[in-house]
Amino acid sequence: MPVAPTPPPVNLDRPAGVPVTLDRPGVPVALTRGGRGVPGVLLFTLSAAAPLTVVAGVFPTAHAVTGAGALGAAVLVVAVVLCLFSVGYLAMSRRMTHVGAFHAYVARGLGRPAGVGAAWVALIVHNALQVGLYGVVGAATAPLVARWSGGTPAWWLLALAAWSLVAVLGVAGVTVDRTVLAALLLAEVAVLVVFGVGHLRHAADGTVDVTTLSPVHLLTPGAGSLLVVAAVGFVGFESAVLLREESRHPRAVPAATYLAVGLVGAVLAFSAWTLTVATGPDRVAAVAGEQGVGLLFTLAGDQLGATAVGIGRALLVTSVLAALVSLHHTTARYAFALGRERLLPAPFGEASPRTAAPRFASVAQSLLGFLVIAGCASAGLEPVRHLFYGATVTGALGMLLLTAATSFAVLAFFARETTDEKLWRRAVAPGLAAVALVAVVVLALADVAALLGVGPDSPLRWAVPAVFPLTALAGTLWAVLLRSRRPRAYARIGLGPESAAADLPGPPPGG
């Protein structure tokens, strides 16, 4: 959906919950109320998911890099933790006038400086997840190109072709329709289920082994790396609250959130488990190292034939391209929102008068993508393992840190607020989620070397995780500077579009 240009100033001196009124005849000032039921909210939450990309691209690479095979168990554990987290998160969202990104919750619960730090970390996460996809688009497209043309171009040529498409659509403000994304999602799930059944019917050594689904495997060294990989599939699970105003029933958003986590967890755990059944739990890492992104389709070709493989490969290409376009727009609009709140330089908060697209933010996102593709190609890096997998798991690690910070924000919020919320929702579930998320983060940080597939002495072991606290610190310092120089803008941090509409910059102290 195109982002509208920044509206004129409005008065924020009003009771919480009273809609903003803009003096612009003919321009709607509220979202359509009661327009979506549980299915509509659920499809919105899941529509940008790319389960086939995760299973075909992330999981085999993770097996090869980490040498572990219990990804199914890790997916189930992460799903349970996120369901616990959602209890308090959803309870807090009902008391927020602006149900936006995690940084709004952190700002409300832990203070505005912490909220700005979280906002900047989230921007790093979004960029890592989007740019990383350029590393796998070549691997996804190459087999089809080879079939049509008889030759396979360099991965970076295919990546630049995809980059050009995404850059043009970004500046033009053209997005992938949610209905199309939902149709692709359903097709991807259907393919994964069919492939999974094929794996079970052709189990290695004729034995369907369920040991990789046991949580016992997560008590061994390397569990942290598996939990981060599992978290990749759940990125965006929290977005159902964005449709709170449009939902038909108060229970629609919670139901859709829990269903989204449950369905994603079931599909990914099933797919991860059946991969190990088809190869053998003890051999999955070795086979994944040999086959790479082709593992899923090599197995499917042996079990189901060339037609099934062709359909699966075509869907993988559409999955990657749709995810690239969707994440580009999401990232550009997130940067636009931060620019509008003056948490980034003002040009990021400007929209094109012609297309209403966040032009500066979109161009900046495209420039970053080009530099990363050019840099990786020049350095001779392996696109799937180094760019796609490395950037994706880095983004997932950052998302886990943001989720943990938000869980503490929920606890702090309800500790201050006088509310009749049940103890389970305001303290017990958020507390359990906070403890679990901290444990996951600690395990992940201890296993960064295994996660990235580098030696214990590699500088990447500390450099990659250090990006997030350093970024959070920089954002916090920026908030402190904003508080002294532009107090009115500082006061509106985390309030979303209403804050930007009312932001009238004041003179610096002494000016």
C-alpha positions as CSV (number, residue, x, y, z in Angstrom):
1,M,0.0,0.0,0.0
2,P,1.5,3.4,-0.9
3,V,2.4,5.6,2.0
4,A,0.6,8.9,2.0
5,P,2.6,12.2,2.1
6,T,3.0,13.7,5.6
7,P,-0.3,15.4,6.6
8,P,-0.5,18.8,8.1
9,P,-0.1,19.5,11.8
10,V,-2.8,18.2,14.1
11,N,-3.6,18.7,17.8
12,L,-2.4,16.0,20.0
13,D,-3.8,17.5,23.2
14,R,-6.7,15.1,23.3
15,P,-7.8,12.1,25.3
16,A,-6.1,8.8,24.4
17,G,-8.1,6.8,21.9
18,V,-9.8,9.9,20.3
19,P,-9.2,9.7,16.5
20,V,-7.0,12.3,14.9
21,T,-9.0,14.7,12.7
22,L,-7.3,16.3,9.7
23,D,-8.7,19.3,8.0
24,R,-8.5,17.9,4.5
25,P,-11.9,17.3,2.9
26,G,-12.2,14.0,1.1
27,V,-9.2,12.4,2.7
28,P,-10.0,9.4,5.0
29,V,-8.7,9.8,8.5
30,A,-9.4,6.3,9.8
31,L,-9.0,2.8,8.6
32,T,-12.0,0.8,7.7
33,R,-13.4,-0.6,10.9
34,G,-14.7,-4.1,11.2
35,G,-13.5,-5.0,7.7
36,R,-11.5,-8.1,8.6
37,G,-12.2,-11.3,10.4
38,V,-9.8,-13.9,11.7
39,P,-9.0,-15.3,8.2
40,G,-8.3,-11.8,6.8
41,V,-6.0,-10.9,9.7
42,L,-4.3,-14.3,9.5
43,L,-3.6,-14.0,5.8
44,F,-2.3,-10.5,6.3
45,T,0.1,-11.8,9.0
46,L,1.3,-14.7,6.9
47,S,1.2,-13.2,3.4
48,A,4.8,-12.0,3.4
49,A,6.1,-15.3,4.8
50,A,8.3,-17.3,2.5
51,P,8.4,-20.8,3.9
52,L,9.8,-22.4,0.8
53,T,12.7,-20.0,0.8
54,V,13.4,-20.9,4.5
55,V,13.1,-24.6,4.0
56,A,15.0,-24.8,0.6
57,G,17.6,-22.1,1.3
58,V,18.1,-21.6,5.0
59,F,17.7,-25.1,6.4
60,P,20.1,-27.0,4.2
61,T,22.7,-24.3,4.6
62,A,22.2,-24.3,8.4
63,H,22.7,-28.1,8.4
64,A,25.9,-27.8,6.4
65,V,27.3,-24.9,8.5
66,T,26.4,-26.1,12.0
67,G,26.6,-29.8,11.5
68,A,23.4,-30.2,13.5
69,G,20.2,-31.9,12.6
70,A,17.6,-31.0,15.2
71,L,16.1,-28.0,13.5
72,G,12.6,-29.4,13.9
73,A,12.9,-29.4,17.7
74,A,14.3,-25.9,17.6
75,V,11.3,-24.6,15.5
76,L,8.9,-26.1,18.0
77,V,10.7,-24.5,21.0
78,V,10.8,-21.1,19.3
79,A,7.1,-21.4,18.5
80,V,6.2,-22.0,22.2
81,V,8.4,-19.1,23.4
82,L,6.8,-16.7,20.9
83,C,3.3,-17.8,21.9
84,L,4.2,-17.0,25.5
85,F,5.6,-13.7,24.4
86,S,2.5,-12.9,22.5
87,V,0.3,-13.1,25.6
88,G,1.7,-9.9,27.2
89,Y,2.5,-8.3,23.8
90,L,-1.1,-8.5,22.8
91,A,-2.4,-7.3,26.2
92,M,-0.1,-4.2,25.9
93,S,-1.2,-3.6,22.3
94,R,-4.8,-3.1,23.5
95,R,-3.6,-0.1,25.6
96,M,-1.4,1.5,22.9
97,T,-2.7,4.3,20.8
98,H,-0.1,3.5,18.2
99,V,0.2,-0.2,17.5
100,G,3.4,-0.1,15.4
101,A,6.8,-1.7,15.4
102,F,8.6,-3.1,18.5
103,H,10.4,0.1,19.1
104,A,7.0,1.8,20.0
105,Y,6.5,-0.8,22.8
106,V,10.1,-0.4,24.0
107,A,9.7,3.4,24.1
108,R,6.5,3.1,26.1
109,G,7.8,0.5,28.5
110,L,11.5,1.2,28.9
111,G,11.7,4.9,27.9
112,R,12.1,6.9,24.7
113,P,15.9,6.6,24.5
114,A,15.7,2.8,24.6
115,G,12.9,3.0,22.0
116,V,15.2,4.9,19.6
117,G,17.9,2.3,20.2
118,A,15.4,-0.4,19.4
119,A,14.3,1.4,16.3
120,W,17.8,1.6,14.9
121,V,18.4,-2.1,15.6
122,A,15.2,-2.9,13.8
123,L,16.4,-1.0,10.8
124,I,19.6,-3.1,10.7
125,V,17.5,-6.2,11.0
126,H,15.2,-5.3,8.1
127,N,18.1,-4.3,5.9
128,A,20.0,-7.6,6.6
129,L,16.9,-9.7,5.9
130,Q,16.2,-7.9,2.6
131,V,19.7,-7.6,1.2
132,G,20.6,-11.1,2.1
133,L,18.0,-12.4,-0.3
134,Y,20.1,-11.2,-3.2
135,G,22.5,-14.0,-2.4
136,V,19.9,-16.7,-3.0
137,V,18.1,-15.3,-6.0
138,G,20.8,-16.6,-8.3
139,A,20.7,-20.1,-6.9
140,A,16.9,-20.1,-7.1
141,T,16.8,-18.8,-10.7
142,A,19.9,-20.5,-12.2
143,P,18.3,-23.9,-12.8
144,L,15.4,-22.4,-14.7
145,V,17.7,-20.1,-16.7
146,A,19.9,-23.1,-17.6
147,R,16.9,-25.1,-18.8
148,W,15.7,-22.2,-21.0
149,S,19.0,-21.0,-22.4
150,G,21.4,-23.8,-21.9
151,G,23.8,-21.8,-19.9
152,T,24.0,-20.3,-16.4
153,P,25.1,-16.7,-15.9
154,A,27.1,-15.6,-12.9
155,W,25.1,-15.3,-9.7
156,W,25.7,-11.6,-9.5
157,L,24.2,-11.0,-12.9
158,L,21.0,-12.7,-11.8
159,A,21.1,-10.8,-8.5
160,L,21.5,-7.4,-10.3
161,A,18.6,-8.3,-12.6
162,A,16.4,-8.9,-9.5
163,W,17.9,-5.8,-7.9
164,S,16.9,-3.6,-10.9
165,L,13.3,-4.9,-10.8
166,V,13.0,-4.3,-7.0
167,A,14.6,-0.8,-7.3
168,V,12.2,0.3,-10.0
169,L,9.2,-1.0,-8.2
170,G,10.4,0.6,-5.0
171,V,10.7,4.1,-6.4
172,A,7.4,3.7,-8.3
173,G,5.6,2.6,-5.1
174,V,4.4,-0.7,-6.7
175,T,3.9,-3.5,-4.1
176,V,3.0,-7.1,-4.4
177,D,-0.7,-7.5,-3.8
178,R,-1.6,-9.2,-0.6
179,T,-3.9,-11.6,-2.4
180,V,-1.0,-12.7,-4.7
181,L,1.2,-13.1,-1.7
182,A,-1.4,-15.2,0.1
183,A,-1.9,-17.4,-3.0
184,L,1.9,-17.9,-3.3
185,L,2.0,-18.8,0.4
186,L,-0.7,-21.4,0.1
187,A,1.0,-22.9,-3.0
188,E,4.4,-23.0,-1.1
189,V,2.8,-24.8,1.9
190,A,1.1,-27.3,-0.4
191,V,4.5,-28.0,-2.1
192,L,6.2,-28.4,1.2
193,V,3.5,-30.8,2.5
194,V,3.7,-32.9,-0.7
195,F,7.5,-33.0,-0.6
196,G,7.4,-33.9,3.1
197,V,5.0,-36.8,2.5
198,G,7.4,-38.0,-0.3
199,H,10.3,-37.8,2.1
200,L,8.4,-40.0,4.6
201,R,7.5,-42.5,2.0
202,H,11.1,-42.8,1.0
203,A,12.8,-42.7,4.4
204,A,16.5,-43.4,4.6
205,D,17.0,-47.1,5.5
206,G,13.2,-47.5,5.5
207,T,13.0,-46.0,9.0
208,V,10.9,-42.9,10.0
209,D,13.1,-41.5,12.7
210,V,11.5,-38.9,15.1
211,T,14.5,-38.3,17.3
212,T,15.3,-34.9,15.7
213,L,12.0,-33.6,17.1
214,S,13.1,-34.2,20.6
215,P,13.9,-31.1,22.7
216,V,16.7,-33.1,24.3
217,H,18.9,-32.2,21.3
218,L,18.7,-28.6,22.4
219,L,20.6,-29.4,25.6
220,T,23.7,-30.1,23.7
221,P,26.4,-27.7,22.4
222,G,25.3,-25.8,19.3
223,A,21.7,-25.5,20.4
224,G,21.9,-21.7,20.2
225,S,22.7,-21.7,16.5
226,L,19.7,-23.9,15.8
227,L,17.3,-21.6,17.7
228,V,18.5,-18.6,15.7
229,V,18.0,-20.5,12.4
230,A,14.5,-21.5,13.6
231,A,13.6,-17.9,14.4
232,V,14.1,-16.9,10.8
233,G,10.8,-18.4,9.8
234,F,8.8,-16.4,12.4
235,V,10.0,-12.9,11.4
236,G,6.9,-10.7,11.1
237,F,4.6,-12.9,13.3
238,E,3.8,-9.8,15.4
239,S,2.2,-7.8,12.6
240,A,-1.4,-8.9,13.2
241,V,-1.8,-6.0,15.8
242,L,-1.4,-3.6,12.9
243,L,-5.0,-4.6,11.9
244,R,-6.5,-4.1,15.3
245,E,-8.6,-1.1,14.1
246,E,-9.8,-3.0,11.1
247,S,-10.7,-6.3,12.7
248,R,-14.3,-7.3,13.2
249,H,-14.0,-8.7,16.6
250,P,-11.6,-8.0,19.5
251,R,-10.5,-11.6,19.5
252,A,-9.5,-11.6,15.8
253,V,-6.0,-10.2,16.3
254,P,-5.0,-12.6,19.2
255,A,-6.5,-15.6,17.3
256,A,-4.6,-14.7,14.1
257,T,-1.3,-14.2,16.0
258,Y,-1.5,-17.5,17.8
259,L,-2.6,-19.3,14.6
260,A,0.2,-17.6,12.6
261,V,2.8,-18.8,15.1
262,G,1.2,-22.3,15.2
263,L,0.9,-22.8,11.5
264,V,4.4,-21.5,10.7
265,G,5.8,-23.7,13.4
266,A,3.9,-26.8,12.2
267,V,4.9,-26.3,8.6
268,L,8.6,-25.6,9.3
269,A,9.0,-28.2,11.9
270,F,7.4,-30.8,9.6
271,S,9.6,-29.9,6.7
272,A,12.8,-29.8,8.8
273,W,12.0,-33.2,10.3
274,T,11.1,-34.9,7.0
275,L,14.4,-33.7,5.5
276,T,16.3,-35.6,8.2
277,V,14.0,-38.6,7.6
278,A,14.8,-38.6,3.9
279,T,18.6,-38.3,4.3
280,G,19.0,-40.0,7.7
281,P,19.5,-37.9,10.9
282,D,23.2,-38.7,11.0
283,R,23.8,-37.8,7.4
284,V,21.7,-34.7,6.8
285,A,24.6,-32.3,7.5
286,A,26.9,-34.1,5.0
287,V,24.3,-34.4,2.3
288,A,23.3,-30.7,2.8
289,G,26.9,-29.8,2.4
290,E,27.0,-31.5,-1.0
291,Q,23.6,-30.5,-2.3
292,G,23.2,-27.0,-0.8
293,V,20.0,-25.2,-1.9
294,G,19.4,-28.1,-4.3
295,L,18.9,-30.6,-1.5
296,L,15.1,-30.3,-1.3
297,F,14.6,-30.6,-5.1
298,T,17.1,-33.4,-5.5
299,L,15.2,-35.5,-3.0
300,A,11.9,-34.5,-4.6
301,G,13.2,-35.5,-8.0
302,D,14.1,-38.9,-6.8
303,Q,10.8,-39.4,-5.0
304,L,8.2,-37.5,-7.0
305,G,9.6,-36.9,-10.5
306,A,10.7,-33.9,-12.7
307,T,7.2,-32.2,-12.8
308,A,7.1,-31.8,-9.0
309,V,10.6,-30.4,-9.1
310,G,9.8,-27.9,-11.8
311,I,6.8,-26.6,-9.9
312,G,8.8,-26.4,-6.7
313,R,11.7,-24.5,-8.4
314,A,9.3,-22.1,-10.1
315,L,7.6,-21.4,-6.7
316,L,11.0,-20.8,-5.1
317,V,11.8,-18.1,-7.6
318,T,8.5,-16.4,-7.1
319,S,8.9,-16.8,-3.3
320,V,12.3,-15.1,-3.4
321,L,11.2,-12.3,-5.7
322,A,8.1,-11.6,-3.8
323,A,10.0,-11.5,-0.5
324,L,12.6,-9.2,-2.0
325,V,9.9,-6.7,-3.2
326,S,7.9,-7.0,0.1
327,L,10.9,-6.6,2.3
328,H,12.2,-3.7,0.2
329,H,9.0,-1.8,0.7
330,T,8.8,-2.7,4.4
331,T,12.3,-1.6,5.0
332,A,11.9,1.7,3.0
333,R,8.7,2.5,4.8
334,Y,10.2,1.8,8.2
335,A,13.1,4.2,7.4
336,F,10.5,6.6,6.2
337,A,8.6,6.4,9.5
338,L,11.8,7.0,11.4
339,G,12.7,9.9,9.3
340,R,9.2,11.3,9.9
341,E,9.8,11.1,13.6
342,R,13.3,12.6,13.1
343,L,15.0,9.5,14.3
344,L,16.8,9.5,11.0
345,P,17.7,12.5,8.9
346,A,14.7,14.4,7.6
347,P,15.0,13.3,3.9
348,F,14.2,9.8,4.9
349,G,10.8,11.1,5.9
350,E,9.9,12.6,2.5
351,A,7.5,10.9,0.1
352,S,7.3,11.4,-3.6
353,P,4.5,13.8,-4.6
354,R,3.8,11.7,-7.7
355,T,3.8,8.1,-6.4
356,A,3.6,8.7,-2.6
357,A,6.5,6.3,-2.3
358,P,9.2,7.0,0.3
359,R,11.7,8.0,-2.5
360,F,14.8,8.8,-0.5
361,A,14.4,5.7,1.8
362,S,13.7,3.5,-1.2
363,V,16.8,4.8,-3.1
364,A,19.0,4.4,-0.1
365,Q,17.8,0.8,0.3
366,S,18.5,0.0,-3.3
367,L,21.9,1.7,-3.1
368,L,22.8,-0.6,-0.1
369,G,21.7,-3.6,-2.0
370,F,23.8,-2.7,-5.0
371,L,26.9,-2.1,-2.9
372,V,26.5,-5.4,-1.1
373,I,26.1,-7.4,-4.4
374,A,29.1,-5.6,-5.9
375,G,31.2,-6.1,-2.8
376,C,30.4,-9.8,-2.5
377,A,31.0,-10.4,-6.2
378,S,34.3,-8.5,-6.0
379,A,35.5,-10.4,-3.0
380,G,34.6,-13.8,-4.5
381,L,32.2,-14.7,-1.6
382,E,29.9,-17.6,-1.9
383,P,26.5,-16.0,-2.4
384,V,24.2,-18.5,-0.6
385,R,26.4,-19.4,2.4
386,H,28.1,-16.0,3.0
387,L,25.6,-13.4,1.8
388,F,22.1,-15.1,2.1
389,Y,22.7,-17.3,5.1
390,G,25.0,-14.9,6.9
391,A,22.8,-11.9,6.5
392,T,19.6,-13.9,7.3
393,V,20.8,-15.4,10.6
394,T,22.3,-12.1,11.6
395,G,18.9,-10.5,11.1
396,A,17.2,-13.3,13.0
397,L,19.6,-12.8,15.9
398,G,18.7,-9.1,16.0
399,M,15.0,-9.9,15.9
400,L,15.5,-12.2,18.9
401,L,17.2,-9.3,20.8
402,L,14.3,-7.0,19.9
403,T,11.7,-9.5,21.0
404,A,13.5,-10.0,24.3
405,A,13.7,-6.2,24.8
406,T,10.0,-5.9,24.1
407,S,9.2,-8.6,26.6
408,F,10.9,-6.5,29.3
409,A,9.1,-3.4,28.0
410,V,5.8,-5.3,28.5
411,L,6.7,-6.2,32.1
412,A,7.8,-2.6,32.9
413,F,4.6,-1.2,31.3
414,F,2.2,-3.3,33.4
415,A,4.3,-2.7,36.5
416,R,3.6,1.0,36.2
417,E,0.1,1.0,34.8
418,T,-3.0,0.6,37.0
419,T,-4.9,-2.1,35.1
420,D,-7.4,-4.9,35.7
421,E,-5.5,-7.2,33.3
422,K,-5.2,-10.7,34.6
423,L,-2.0,-11.7,36.3
424,W,-1.2,-14.3,33.7
425,R,-1.2,-11.7,30.9
426,R,0.5,-8.8,32.7
427,A,3.2,-10.7,34.6
428,V,3.4,-14.5,34.5
429,A,3.4,-15.1,30.7
430,P,5.6,-12.0,29.9
431,G,8.0,-13.0,32.7
432,L,8.3,-16.6,31.4
433,A,8.8,-15.3,27.9
434,A,11.5,-12.8,29.1
435,V,13.4,-15.6,30.9
436,A,13.1,-17.9,27.9
437,L,14.1,-15.3,25.4
438,V,17.1,-14.3,27.5
439,A,18.1,-17.9,27.6
440,V,17.8,-18.2,23.8
441,V,19.9,-15.1,23.3
442,V,22.6,-16.3,25.7
443,L,22.8,-19.6,23.9
444,A,22.8,-17.9,20.5
445,L,25.7,-15.6,21.5
446,A,27.7,-18.5,22.9
447,D,27.2,-20.3,19.5
448,V,27.8,-17.4,17.1
449,A,30.9,-19.1,15.7
450,A,29.0,-22.3,15.0
451,L,26.0,-20.3,13.6
452,L,28.2,-18.5,11.1
453,G,30.4,-21.4,10.4
454,V,33.7,-19.6,11.4
455,G,36.5,-20.6,13.7
456,P,36.5,-19.6,17.4
457,D,39.3,-17.1,16.7
458,S,37.5,-15.4,13.8
459,P,36.7,-11.7,14.4
460,L,33.2,-12.3,13.1
461,R,32.5,-14.2,16.3
462,W,32.3,-10.9,18.2
463,A,31.9,-8.4,15.4
464,V,28.5,-9.7,14.2
465,P,26.7,-9.6,17.5
466,A,28.5,-6.4,18.5
467,V,26.6,-4.6,15.7
468,F,23.4,-4.6,17.7
469,P,24.5,-3.2,21.1
470,L,26.6,-0.6,19.3
471,T,23.6,0.4,17.1
472,A,21.3,0.5,20.2
473,L,23.8,2.7,22.0
474,A,24.1,5.1,19.1
475,G,20.3,5.4,18.9
476,T,20.0,6.0,22.6
477,L,22.6,8.8,22.4
478,W,20.7,10.3,19.5
479,A,17.6,10.3,21.6
480,V,19.4,12.1,24.4
481,L,20.6,14.7,21.9
482,L,17.1,15.1,20.5
483,R,15.7,15.6,24.0
484,S,18.0,18.6,24.6
485,R,17.8,20.1,21.1
486,R,14.2,19.3,20.0
487,P,12.2,18.4,23.0
488,R,8.8,18.5,21.1
489,A,10.1,15.9,18.7
490,Y,11.5,13.8,21.5
491,A,8.2,13.8,23.3
492,R,6.5,12.2,20.3
493,I,8.9,9.3,19.9
494,G,7.0,6.1,19.3
495,L,3.7,7.7,18.7
496,G,3.7,6.9,14.9
497,P,2.1,9.0,12.2
498,E,0.3,11.2,14.7
499,S,3.6,12.3,16.1
500,A,5.0,13.3,12.8
501,A,1.9,15.2,11.8
502,A,2.2,17.3,14.9
503,D,6.0,17.8,14.9
504,L,6.7,21.5,14.8
505,P,10.5,21.9,15.4
506,G,11.4,24.3,18.1
507,P,14.6,26.3,18.4
508,P,17.6,24.7,20.1
509,P,18.3,25.6,23.7
510,G,19.4,29.2,24.0
511,G,18.2,29.9,20.4
